[in-house]
Amino acid sequence: ANTDLLITGAEVGASKLAKADKLGVETADQGVIWQQLIDAGVA
């Protein structure tokens, strides 16, 4: 399975972030994603 984006919350673990970084997976904060959806009129 390929992961292109890891959406992280307030309690994301350091090991999960490190693994995503090692694998070259982009990360995004859940709050930012929600705000983008709201701004786009989707949520």
Beta strands, then each sheet from edge to edge (+ up, - down):
strand 1: 5-8
strand 2: 26-29
sheet 1: 1+ 2+
end
